[in-house]
């Protein structure tokens, strides 16, 4: 007896039922018992079991393997021998194409097909071969894999009599059929797990049709099917098409840095699945797009993948890259080039590169005053009296100071002060208080202390001019000397 070959994507349960009926048996369990086969291993695609069934029917064992169903994973159903063809499957329903059952009522089992692998995918609603909407029935027993289809035959025949609804398969449904047929294996999308492809296509479709920041609640099954059609067109094109799609619907976000806000509702769909290995290829493309489009300040990982990002062009980042001061660079841009920029504004990187050698290690007046631990007024008095010479003077108002120059000033003018004894710590007053009380510059008191040669104390536990103080017994002499120096100047 010559047996028919299995239909494209036909499950082993369907083909085994047809072979059993053509052999005069009641069903597949009796056929497996006759050949001493493990029914569960046969349905899961055991090579030895498939070979024995293929030898009996005269078909190809590799073709039979495409209809295997592996339900060992409690969350995903594997279709065929490829481990990447894992999908979500509802165990409470059984779907079929009424046109594929044509001839079953008359007992013609050579042309009928009771189950295909693509019918088990929840995202598939149409038979790819006939263009007819699948009909759903409740199985006699809940399960993702049905070992014996004999009890469901009356229900299938009753549902087949219902009106048929014609519908063209979407791009996602056509892709499911092509992939389960093994038609394409070299495209990028063919290496992604099947349920990830379905989910990503629906998310991309929602971004295109509803917008990334719109409300995604209440999406009907027909609308979700349209979303999958739009998203599959993008995924089939590969990473380049995905990036073009994201440029159109995601863009650069706020200030080119907030990719979380730019992705909108789609962000959580991938972020909370980034640790799953199946989502790694999709997250890698998304992270690569974000790295090419967005700039970063401190964030390194995007969807769980380390991403460098676009070289930032803000004034702050460029100053950090060249090791120059932010404030003094902003002042130079304003005074010499007429460019008003804040820290977060973008500037020309070439312009900052030309200014970098001149501004390297320089502090502006305010930062230099803080380095010495004094106010700007006192600092300007030090400059005016010649005690402190700037390293670079840009104009009459703006000057630059290096840390080396400031440390040398402290060493030269403050080393003369001695450390007060433990019993005499209350017998001296900070130099700034003495200067304000007597309306004398701090710089003049320093010059007077050098002339007199005594009266200056320094607390080395404090940095800068804050640690300088004047002994109360020498304060009057130093103030008088300072005033005489002021009159002479």
Secondary structure, DSSP 8 states (H G I E B T S, - for coil): -------TTB-HHHHHHHHHHHTT-SSHHHHHHHTT--HHHHHTT-HHHHHHHHHHHT--HHHHHTT-EE--SSS-EEESS-TT-EE---TT-EEE-TTTTTTTTTT-TTT----BGGGGSTT--B-TTT-BB-EEE--SS--SS-S--GGGHHHHHHHHTS---B----HHHHHHHHHHHT---SSGGGGS-HHHHHHHHHHHHHHHHT-TTS--TT--HHHHHHHHHHHHHHHHT-HHHHHHHHHHHTTT-GGGT-HHHHHTTHHHHHHTTTTSGGGHHHHHHHHHHHHHH-B-SS--EETTEE---B---BHHHHHHHHTB-HHHHHHHHHHHS-----TTSB--HHHHHHHHHHHBTEE-HHHHHHHHTS-HHHHHHHHHTTSS--SEE-SSS-EEEEHHHHHHHHHHHHTTSB---GGGTTSEEEHHHHHHHHT--HHHHHHHHHHH--SEEE-TTS-GGGGEEEETTTHHHHHHHHHHHHHH-
